[in-house]
Amino acid sequence: MANRIVIDPITRIEGHLRIEMQVQNGKVVDAYSSGTMVRGLEIILKGRDPRDAWAFTERVCGVCTTVHALASVRSVEDALGITVPPNAELIRNLMFCAQYLQDHVVHFYHLHALDWVDIVSALKADPNETSRIAQSISNWPKSSPKYFSDLQKRLTTFVSSGQLGIFANGYWGHPAYKLPAEINLIGVAHYLEALEWQKEIVKIHTIFGGKNPHPNYLVGGVPCSINIEEVNAINSERLAYVGTLLNQAKDFVEQVYIPDLLAVAPYYLDWGAIGGGLENYLSYGDLPVNGYADVSKFKFPRGAILGRDLSKVHEVDGKDVGQVQEFIKHSWYEYSDGDEAGKHPWVGETKLKYTGPKPPYDQLNVEQKYSWLKTPRWKGHAMEVGPLARMLVAYASGREEVKDLVGAVLKKLDVPVTALFSTLGRTAARGIETQLVAGWAKEFFGQLLTNIKNGETRTFESAKWEPSSWPKEAKGVGLTEAPRGALAHWIVIKDQKIDNYQLVVPSTWNASPRDTKGQMSSYESALIGTPVADPEKPLEILRTIHSFDPCLACAVHLYDEKGKYVHQIDTF
């Protein structure tokens, strides 16, 4: 007999997510993913100046900020036929890379590592052996026996006082944990170091965009000027600082993140056959090197893979109304032509229709509507988006630097390429692309310096900026790749105002409910077959869900009508 498990909220993610599963004979046999908050930015934007849209959409999240602004300004530029100067493209690329570097490191250590690393086990570690292991896998300077001994003492104080702080509510001692105590201690050390490092790399956003987490953007370019002698511009001092931050990031990724990933993975190779889910992958691509119009030169290529067939990459076109469509059969919305219809975002509707249960409730009625997320499909196919999709599309497209890095990781772990189609593969793909991005960022920075030395300092294209030059009606799409996957904004402009605006975000692709054909999306599909040793401590479920790095909306506390807190399973 199947046992129904509800995890609400899933923690260590951005936003509010509910997962319901049927577990039978120790494995998940059915699963449902529900986004339990409504966004509604599409409603807020209608009637506003298109040039202001980025400032609203950027605040869809406190993490994926700059990529939403990028998608927004690109949608307007596409609609109005604006081409930004090369320096603006390079600065956008640098801001893009800075977010990836911070976001992926934060995800691995602070949102996902505790699915693999048993913090309490680190108390049993031998600091001398820990130091030996650390020095054998990396030349990172913080690796002495005293360093690990001091850290262990601090951790022991926390545990003995019953105050684990940021490590509270963990399923410590769970049978799914397999790491030796010494590698667990290394993981704890680098968890704390990553907290310190991550606040530095985002200073690149402050330098080029004025602030973080919501840096400024500009339709037609970037909101900063270049003058190496001017104190209020991007000058020689600020450029030198950007170079320093990029060097530090590359060191942290190559000497801490990647060695830790490769040290942890061998103990969990069985997870190379768990959590694969869908067999279809979508990437919009990004990081142009010859202008945004030249998709063939993107560092992240654009394309789709169907049925895990790496011999063919299908072309993707955001303007083709037959490709991307959103469905609402199981979503708390309504369409003017009924729930069975699929709509391309240019003609999309955001009409709220909540028919769900009143909190608190035990289970969702999954036969009806059960999520605030719509259900996007590409040519009718459910698609996985994110680091794994990007790496697979790049690999299948024949990108040599991607193939070399992927091949090196597979060889080191002694696993076939099919191991990528898994929870472990998803986690490894994120690390691989972080290493790539660290190198690409330095390339873009070098190109920017060369342009400046050659006298090219333009960062803004003023043509077509004024509404008086706009056509009466226009529409465009801005495609990009958020850290969590394919992101696009579609805009319709009429009489110089926004007539329609639709966002299809990565977690909408991955976390959405079933479609009209009953097809599962990524989260639901990936959970099927996942082992669950203890239904009261569903660590394995978190391991697979966290591998996607979910990002929905700001979380809320759940109270009943009398104001009493409703307790759910403690997750960490």
C-alpha positions as CSV (number, residue, x, y, z in Angstrom):
1,M,0.0,0.0,0.0
2,A,1.3,3.4,-1.0
3,N,2.1,6.0,1.7
4,R,1.4,9.7,1.0
5,I,4.3,12.0,2.0
6,V,3.9,15.8,2.0
7,I,6.9,18.1,2.3
8,D,5.8,21.7,2.6
9,P,7.7,23.9,2.5
10,I,10.8,22.5,0.7
11,T,13.5,24.5,2.4
12,R,17.0,25.5,1.3
13,I,15.5,26.9,-1.9
14,E,14.4,30.3,-3.1
15,G,10.6,30.4,-2.8
16,H,7.8,28.3,-1.6
17,L,7.4,24.8,-3.0
18,R,5.2,21.8,-1.9
19,I,5.9,18.3,-2.9
20,E,3.5,15.4,-2.5
21,M,4.5,11.8,-3.2
22,Q,3.2,8.3,-3.0
23,V,5.9,6.0,-1.6
24,Q,5.5,2.2,-2.0
25,N,8.0,-0.5,-1.0
26,G,10.6,2.2,-0.2
27,K,10.4,4.0,-3.5
28,V,8.5,7.0,-4.9
29,V,5.8,5.8,-7.3
30,D,4.0,9.1,-8.0
31,A,4.8,12.7,-7.3
32,Y,3.2,16.2,-7.5
33,S,4.9,19.6,-7.5
34,S,3.0,22.6,-6.4
35,G,4.1,26.3,-6.4
36,T,2.1,27.7,-3.6
37,M,2.5,31.5,-4.2
38,V,1.2,33.7,-7.0
39,R,3.6,36.1,-8.8
40,G,1.4,38.3,-11.1
41,L,4.1,40.6,-12.4
42,E,2.5,40.3,-15.8
43,I,-0.6,42.1,-14.4
44,I,1.5,44.8,-12.7
45,L,3.4,45.6,-15.9
46,K,0.5,46.2,-18.2
47,G,0.2,49.8,-19.3
48,R,3.7,50.8,-18.2
49,D,6.6,52.2,-20.2
50,P,8.5,49.3,-21.7
51,R,11.8,50.8,-20.8
52,D,10.9,50.5,-17.1
53,A,9.9,46.8,-17.3
54,W,13.4,45.5,-16.3
55,A,13.2,47.3,-12.9
56,F,10.0,45.4,-12.0
57,T,10.8,42.0,-13.5
58,E,14.3,42.1,-11.8
59,R,12.4,42.0,-8.5
60,V,10.7,38.7,-9.2
61,C,13.4,37.3,-7.0
62,G,16.3,38.4,-4.7
63,V,18.6,35.9,-6.3
64,C,18.0,35.6,-10.1
65,T,17.9,39.4,-10.4
66,T,20.3,40.5,-13.2
67,V,19.1,37.8,-15.7
68,H,15.5,38.9,-15.4
69,A,16.6,42.5,-16.1
70,L,18.7,41.2,-19.1
71,A,15.8,39.2,-20.5
72,S,13.6,42.3,-20.1
73,V,15.8,44.8,-21.9
74,R,16.5,42.3,-24.6
75,S,12.7,41.9,-25.2
76,V,12.3,45.6,-25.7
77,E,15.4,45.9,-27.8
78,D,14.2,43.0,-30.0
79,A,10.8,44.7,-30.4
80,L,12.3,48.1,-31.4
81,G,15.2,46.9,-33.4
82,I,18.0,48.2,-31.0
83,T,21.5,46.8,-31.2
84,V,23.7,47.5,-28.2
85,P,27.4,48.5,-28.5
86,P,30.1,45.8,-28.1
87,N,31.2,47.1,-24.7
88,A,27.6,47.0,-23.4
89,E,27.4,43.3,-24.5
90,L,30.7,42.5,-22.8
91,I,29.6,44.2,-19.5
92,R,26.3,42.4,-19.6
93,N,28.3,39.2,-20.1
94,L,30.5,40.0,-17.1
95,M,27.5,40.7,-14.9
96,F,25.9,37.4,-16.1
97,C,29.1,35.5,-15.3
98,A,29.4,37.1,-11.8
99,Q,25.9,35.9,-11.0
100,Y,26.6,32.4,-12.2
101,L,29.8,32.2,-10.2
102,Q,28.1,33.4,-7.0
103,D,24.9,31.5,-7.5
104,H,26.4,28.1,-8.3
105,V,28.9,28.2,-5.4
106,V,26.1,29.2,-3.0
107,H,23.9,26.5,-4.3
108,F,26.5,23.8,-4.0
109,Y,27.6,24.7,-0.4
110,H,24.6,26.3,1.2
111,L,21.6,24.8,-0.5
112,H,22.7,21.4,-1.7
113,A,25.8,20.2,0.1
114,L,23.9,19.2,3.3
115,D,22.1,16.6,1.2
116,W,25.5,14.8,0.9
117,V,27.5,16.1,3.9
118,D,26.7,14.9,7.4
119,I,27.7,17.8,9.6
120,V,27.6,16.0,12.9
121,S,29.8,13.2,11.5
122,A,32.5,15.8,11.1
123,L,33.0,15.7,14.9
124,K,34.6,12.3,14.6
125,A,37.1,13.4,12.0
126,D,40.9,13.2,12.5
127,P,42.2,16.7,11.7
128,N,45.6,15.3,10.5
129,E,43.9,12.9,8.1
130,T,41.5,15.7,7.0
131,S,44.5,17.9,6.2
132,R,46.2,15.1,4.3
133,I,43.1,14.6,2.1
134,A,42.5,18.3,1.6
135,Q,46.1,18.8,0.4
136,S,46.0,15.7,-1.8
137,I,43.0,17.1,-3.8
138,S,43.9,20.8,-3.9
139,N,46.6,23.4,-3.1
140,W,44.1,25.6,-1.3
141,P,46.1,27.3,1.5
142,K,43.6,26.8,4.3
143,S,44.2,23.1,4.8
144,S,46.5,22.7,7.8
145,P,45.8,20.2,10.7
146,K,45.4,23.2,13.1
147,Y,42.9,24.9,10.8
148,F,40.6,21.8,10.8
149,S,41.2,21.2,14.5
150,D,40.1,24.7,15.4
151,L,37.0,24.4,13.2
152,Q,36.1,21.0,14.7
153,K,36.4,22.6,18.2
154,R,34.0,25.4,17.2
155,L,31.6,22.8,15.7
156,T,31.8,20.7,18.9
157,T,30.9,23.7,21.0
158,F,27.8,24.3,18.9
159,V,26.6,20.6,19.1
160,S,27.3,20.2,22.8
161,S,25.3,23.3,23.6
162,G,22.4,22.0,21.6
163,Q,22.6,25.1,19.3
164,L,23.5,24.0,15.8
165,G,22.5,27.3,14.5
166,I,22.5,27.3,10.7
167,F,22.9,23.5,10.8
168,A,19.8,22.8,12.9
169,N,17.0,20.5,11.8
170,G,19.3,18.3,9.7
171,Y,18.8,14.6,9.3
172,W,22.2,13.9,10.7
173,G,23.1,10.2,10.9
174,H,20.6,9.3,8.1
175,P,21.6,6.0,6.4
176,A,21.7,7.9,3.0
177,Y,24.9,9.7,4.2
178,K,28.0,7.9,3.0
179,L,31.0,10.3,3.3
180,P,33.9,9.6,5.7
181,A,34.1,12.0,8.6
182,E,37.1,13.7,7.2
183,I,35.5,14.7,4.0
184,N,32.5,15.9,6.0
185,L,34.8,18.2,7.9
186,I,36.2,19.5,4.7
187,G,32.7,20.2,3.5
188,V,31.9,22.1,6.7
189,A,35.0,24.2,6.4
190,H,34.3,25.2,2.8
191,Y,30.6,25.8,3.6
192,L,31.8,28.6,5.9
193,E,34.5,29.9,3.6
194,A,32.0,30.1,0.7
195,L,29.8,32.3,2.9
196,E,32.7,34.8,3.1
197,W,33.7,34.5,-0.6
198,Q,30.3,34.9,-2.2
199,K,29.8,38.4,-1.0
200,E,32.9,39.6,-2.8
201,I,32.2,38.4,-6.4
202,V,28.9,40.3,-6.6
203,K,30.8,43.6,-6.2
204,I,31.1,43.3,-10.0
205,H,27.4,44.1,-10.1
206,T,27.9,47.1,-7.9
207,I,30.8,48.4,-10.1
208,F,28.9,48.1,-13.4
209,G,25.3,48.2,-12.2
210,G,25.5,50.5,-9.1
211,K,24.2,47.9,-6.6
212,N,23.4,44.3,-5.7
213,P,21.2,42.3,-5.6
214,H,19.2,44.4,-8.0
215,P,21.8,46.1,-10.3
216,N,20.6,48.7,-12.8
217,Y,20.1,48.0,-16.4
218,L,19.3,50.1,-19.5
219,V,17.4,49.5,-22.7
220,G,20.1,50.1,-25.4
221,G,23.1,49.3,-23.3
222,V,24.4,49.5,-19.8
223,P,24.0,52.3,-17.2
224,C,27.7,53.1,-16.8
225,S,30.2,55.1,-18.7
226,I,33.8,54.3,-19.3
227,N,36.5,56.9,-18.7
228,I,39.8,55.5,-17.2
229,E,40.6,59.0,-15.7
230,E,37.1,59.9,-14.3
231,V,36.4,59.2,-10.7
232,N,32.6,58.7,-11.3
233,A,33.0,56.4,-14.3
234,I,34.4,52.9,-14.9
235,N,38.0,54.0,-14.5
236,S,41.3,52.2,-14.3
237,E,41.0,51.5,-10.5
238,R,37.6,49.9,-10.8
239,L,38.6,47.8,-13.8
240,A,41.7,46.6,-11.9
241,Y,39.4,45.6,-9.0
242,V,37.1,43.7,-11.4
243,G,40.2,41.8,-12.6
244,T,41.1,40.9,-9.0
245,L,37.6,39.7,-8.2
246,L,37.6,37.5,-11.3
247,N,41.0,36.0,-10.4
248,Q,39.8,35.2,-6.9
249,A,36.6,33.6,-8.2
250,K,38.6,31.4,-10.6
251,D,40.8,30.3,-7.8
252,F,37.9,29.5,-5.5
253,V,36.1,27.5,-8.1
254,E,39.2,25.5,-9.2
255,Q,40.8,25.0,-5.8
256,V,37.7,24.6,-3.6
257,Y,34.4,23.9,-5.4
258,I,35.6,21.5,-8.1
259,P,37.9,19.4,-5.8
260,D,35.1,19.1,-3.3
261,L,32.7,18.0,-5.9
262,L,35.1,15.4,-7.2
263,A,35.8,14.2,-3.6
264,V,32.1,13.8,-2.7
265,A,30.9,12.2,-6.0
266,P,32.7,8.8,-5.7
267,Y,30.8,7.9,-2.6
268,Y,27.4,8.5,-4.3
269,L,27.9,7.0,-7.7
270,D,24.7,5.1,-7.3
271,W,23.0,8.5,-7.6
272,G,24.2,8.5,-11.2
273,A,21.2,6.2,-11.9
274,I,18.6,8.0,-9.8
275,G,16.6,11.1,-10.5
276,G,17.0,11.3,-14.2
277,G,13.4,12.0,-14.9
278,L,12.6,13.6,-18.3
279,E,14.6,12.7,-21.4
280,N,14.2,16.1,-23.0
281,Y,16.4,19.2,-22.5
282,L,16.1,22.8,-23.5
283,S,18.6,25.7,-23.6
284,Y,18.1,29.2,-25.0
285,G,21.8,29.8,-24.8
286,D,23.7,33.0,-23.9
287,L,27.0,34.8,-23.6
288,P,27.4,36.2,-27.1
289,V,30.9,36.8,-28.4
290,N,29.9,38.5,-31.8
291,G,26.7,40.3,-30.9
292,Y,23.5,38.9,-29.6
293,A,22.1,38.4,-33.2
294,D,24.8,35.8,-33.9
295,V,23.5,32.8,-31.9
296,S,26.0,30.4,-33.4
297,K,28.8,32.1,-31.5
298,F,27.2,31.9,-28.1
299,K,29.3,30.3,-25.4
300,F,26.2,28.5,-24.2
301,P,24.6,27.2,-27.5
302,R,20.9,27.3,-28.1
303,G,19.0,24.1,-28.8
304,A,16.8,21.2,-27.6
305,I,17.5,17.5,-27.1
306,L,14.7,15.0,-27.3
307,G,14.8,11.4,-26.0
308,R,18.4,11.8,-24.7
309,D,19.6,11.6,-28.3
310,L,22.9,13.4,-28.2
311,S,23.4,12.9,-31.9
312,K,20.9,15.7,-32.8
313,V,20.3,19.2,-31.5
314,H,16.9,20.7,-32.5
315,E,16.6,24.4,-33.4
316,V,14.8,26.6,-30.9
317,D,13.0,29.8,-31.8
318,G,11.2,31.9,-29.2
319,K,9.2,33.7,-31.9
320,D,7.8,30.6,-33.4
321,V,4.3,30.5,-31.9
322,G,4.2,26.7,-32.4
323,Q,7.2,26.0,-30.1
324,V,6.7,27.5,-26.6
325,Q,3.2,27.3,-25.2
326,E,1.8,27.5,-21.7
327,F,-1.0,25.3,-20.4
328,I,-3.2,25.8,-17.3
329,K,-5.2,22.6,-16.9
330,H,-3.7,22.0,-13.5
331,S,-2.9,25.6,-12.7
332,W,-4.9,28.2,-10.7
333,Y,-5.5,30.4,-13.8
334,E,-8.1,30.6,-16.5
335,Y,-7.9,31.3,-20.3
336,S,-10.7,33.0,-22.2
337,D,-10.8,30.0,-24.6
338,G,-10.8,27.3,-21.9
339,D,-8.4,25.2,-19.9
340,E,-7.3,22.8,-22.6
341,A,-5.7,25.5,-24.8
342,G,-2.0,26.2,-25.0
343,K,-0.9,29.8,-25.6
344,H,2.3,31.3,-26.9
345,P,3.4,34.0,-24.5
346,W,2.7,36.8,-27.0
347,V,-1.0,36.0,-26.7
348,G,-0.7,34.7,-23.1
349,E,-3.1,35.5,-20.4
350,T,-2.6,35.8,-16.6
351,K,-6.1,35.5,-15.1
352,L,-6.1,34.2,-11.6
353,K,-8.6,31.5,-10.6
354,Y,-7.9,29.9,-7.2
355,T,-9.9,26.7,-6.7
356,G,-7.7,25.0,-4.2
357,P,-8.2,24.1,-0.5
358,K,-8.1,26.6,2.3
359,P,-5.0,26.2,4.5
360,P,-4.4,24.2,6.5
361,Y,-5.1,21.1,4.4
362,D,-3.7,17.6,4.3
363,Q,-3.5,17.0,0.5
364,L,-4.0,18.8,-2.7
365,N,-6.7,17.6,-5.2
366,V,-4.2,16.7,-7.9
367,E,-7.0,15.7,-10.3
368,Q,-7.9,19.3,-10.5
369,K,-5.8,22.5,-10.4
370,Y,-3.0,22.3,-7.8
371,S,-0.3,24.9,-8.5
372,W,0.2,28.6,-9.2
373,L,2.8,27.6,-11.9
374,K,1.6,27.3,-15.4
375,T,2.8,24.4,-17.5
376,P,5.1,25.4,-20.4
377,R,5.9,23.0,-23.2
378,W,8.2,23.1,-26.2
379,K,6.5,21.6,-29.3
380,G,4.3,19.7,-26.9
381,H,7.2,18.2,-25.0
382,A,8.0,18.5,-21.3
383,M,11.5,19.8,-21.0
384,E,14.2,20.0,-18.3
385,V,16.1,23.2,-18.2
386,G,19.2,24.2,-16.2
387,P,22.9,23.4,-16.0
388,L,22.4,19.8,-17.1
389,A,20.4,20.9,-20.2
390,R,23.0,23.6,-21.0
391,M,25.9,21.1,-20.8
392,L,24.1,18.4,-22.7
393,V,23.2,20.8,-25.5
394,A,26.8,22.1,-25.6
395,Y,28.1,18.6,-25.5
396,A,25.8,17.4,-28.3
397,S,26.6,20.6,-30.3
398,G,30.3,19.6,-30.4
399,R,31.7,22.4,-28.2
400,E,35.2,21.1,-27.6
401,E,35.9,22.8,-24.2
402,V,32.7,21.5,-22.8
403,K,33.3,18.0,-24.2
404,D,36.8,18.0,-22.7
405,L,35.7,19.0,-19.2
406,V,32.7,16.6,-19.2
407,G,35.0,13.9,-20.5
408,A,37.6,14.5,-17.8
409,V,35.0,14.3,-15.0
410,L,33.4,11.1,-16.4
411,K,36.9,9.6,-16.7
412,K,37.9,10.5,-13.2
413,L,34.7,9.1,-11.8
414,D,34.9,6.1,-14.2
415,V,31.2,6.4,-15.2
416,P,29.6,6.5,-18.7
417,V,28.0,9.6,-20.2
418,T,24.6,8.2,-19.4
419,A,25.4,8.9,-15.7
420,L,24.8,12.6,-16.5
421,F,21.0,11.8,-16.8
422,S,20.6,11.8,-13.0
423,T,20.6,13.7,-9.7
424,L,24.4,13.3,-9.5
425,G,24.8,14.3,-13.1
426,R,22.8,17.4,-12.6
427,T,25.0,18.4,-9.6
428,A,28.2,17.7,-11.6
429,A,27.0,19.6,-14.6
430,R,26.6,22.7,-12.4
431,G,30.1,22.4,-11.2
432,I,31.5,21.9,-14.8
433,E,29.8,25.0,-16.1
434,T,31.0,27.1,-13.2
435,Q,34.5,26.2,-14.1
436,L,33.8,27.2,-17.7
437,V,32.2,30.4,-16.7
438,A,35.1,31.4,-14.5
439,G,37.4,31.1,-17.6
440,W,34.9,32.8,-20.0
441,A,34.6,35.8,-17.6
442,K,38.3,36.5,-17.9
443,E,38.0,36.3,-21.7
444,F,35.3,38.9,-21.7
445,F,37.2,41.1,-19.3
446,G,40.3,40.9,-21.5
447,Q,38.2,41.8,-24.6
448,L,36.7,44.8,-22.7
449,L,40.2,46.0,-21.8
450,T,41.3,45.7,-25.4
451,N,38.4,47.7,-26.6
452,I,39.1,50.5,-24.1
453,K,42.8,50.6,-25.1
454,N,41.7,50.9,-28.7
455,G,39.6,53.9,-27.9
456,E,36.2,52.2,-27.9
457,T,34.3,53.4,-24.9
458,R,30.6,53.5,-26.0
459,T,28.2,51.7,-23.7
460,F,24.8,52.9,-25.0
461,E,22.9,53.2,-28.2
462,S,20.6,56.2,-28.2
463,A,18.9,55.5,-31.5
464,K,15.2,54.4,-31.1
465,W,15.3,55.3,-27.4
466,E,12.6,58.0,-27.7
467,P,9.0,56.7,-28.0
468,S,8.3,59.1,-30.8
469,S,10.4,56.9,-33.1
470,W,8.6,53.7,-32.2
471,P,6.0,52.0,-34.4
472,K,2.4,52.0,-33.2
473,E,2.7,48.3,-32.4
474,A,5.7,46.0,-31.8
475,K,6.5,42.8,-30.1
476,G,9.7,41.1,-29.1
477,V,11.3,38.4,-27.0
478,G,14.3,38.4,-24.7
479,L,16.0,35.0,-24.3
480,T,18.7,34.1,-21.8
481,E,19.9,31.4,-19.4
482,A,19.3,32.0,-15.7
483,P,21.5,29.9,-13.4
484,R,18.5,27.6,-13.1
485,G,17.7,27.4,-16.8
486,A,16.0,28.8,-19.8
487,L,14.4,32.2,-19.1
488,A,12.5,34.3,-21.6
489,H,10.4,37.5,-21.5
490,W,7.8,38.2,-24.2
491,I,6.5,41.7,-24.7
492,V,3.8,43.4,-26.8
493,I,4.0,47.2,-27.1
494,K,1.0,49.2,-28.3
495,D,0.8,53.0,-28.4
496,Q,4.2,53.2,-26.5
497,K,2.9,51.2,-23.6
498,I,3.1,47.5,-22.5
499,D,0.0,45.8,-23.9
500,N,1.1,42.3,-22.8
501,Y,4.1,40.9,-21.0
502,Q,4.7,37.3,-20.1
503,L,7.6,35.6,-18.3
504,V,8.3,31.9,-18.6
505,V,11.0,31.2,-15.9
506,P,13.2,28.2,-15.3
507,S,11.3,26.8,-12.4
508,T,8.1,27.1,-14.4
509,W,9.6,24.6,-16.8
510,N,10.9,22.3,-14.1
511,A,8.4,22.6,-11.3
512,S,5.1,22.9,-13.2
513,P,2.1,20.6,-12.8
514,R,1.0,18.0,-15.3
515,D,-0.3,19.2,-18.7
516,T,-3.4,18.4,-20.7
517,K,-1.9,15.0,-21.8
518,G,-1.0,14.1,-18.2
519,Q,2.7,14.5,-18.9
520,M,4.8,15.2,-15.8
521,S,7.3,18.0,-15.6
522,S,10.9,17.7,-14.4
523,Y,10.5,17.6,-10.6
524,E,7.6,15.2,-10.7
525,S,9.3,12.9,-13.2
526,A,12.7,12.9,-11.5
527,L,11.2,11.7,-8.2
528,I,9.8,8.5,-9.7
529,G,11.9,5.6,-8.4
530,T,13.7,7.6,-5.8
531,P,14.5,5.5,-2.7
532,V,13.1,6.7,0.6
533,A,14.7,5.0,3.6
534,D,12.7,6.9,6.2
535,P,9.4,8.6,5.3
536,E,9.7,10.8,8.4
537,K,13.2,12.0,7.1
538,P,12.9,12.2,3.4
539,L,16.5,13.2,2.7
540,E,16.6,11.5,-0.7
541,I,13.7,13.5,-1.9
542,L,15.5,16.7,-1.0
543,R,18.6,15.5,-2.7
544,T,16.9,15.2,-6.1
545,I,14.7,18.3,-5.8
546,H,17.7,20.4,-4.6
547,S,19.8,19.2,-7.6
548,F,17.6,21.5,-9.8
549,D,18.2,24.5,-7.4
550,P,14.5,25.5,-7.3
551,C,13.7,29.2,-7.3
552,L,10.0,30.2,-7.1
553,A,9.1,33.2,-5.0
554,C,9.7,34.6,-1.5
555,A,8.4,32.1,1.1
556,V,5.7,32.7,3.6
557,H,4.8,31.2,6.9
558,L,1.6,29.1,7.0
559,Y,-1.0,29.9,9.7
560,D,-4.6,28.7,10.2
561,E,-7.5,31.1,10.4
562,K,-7.0,31.6,14.1
563,G,-3.3,32.6,13.7
564,K,-1.8,29.4,15.0
565,Y,1.3,28.1,13.2
566,V,0.8,24.9,11.2
567,H,3.7,22.5,11.7
568,Q,5.0,20.6,8.8
569,I,7.9,18.0,8.5
570,D,11.1,19.7,9.5
571,T,13.3,19.9,6.4
572,F,16.7,21.5,6.2
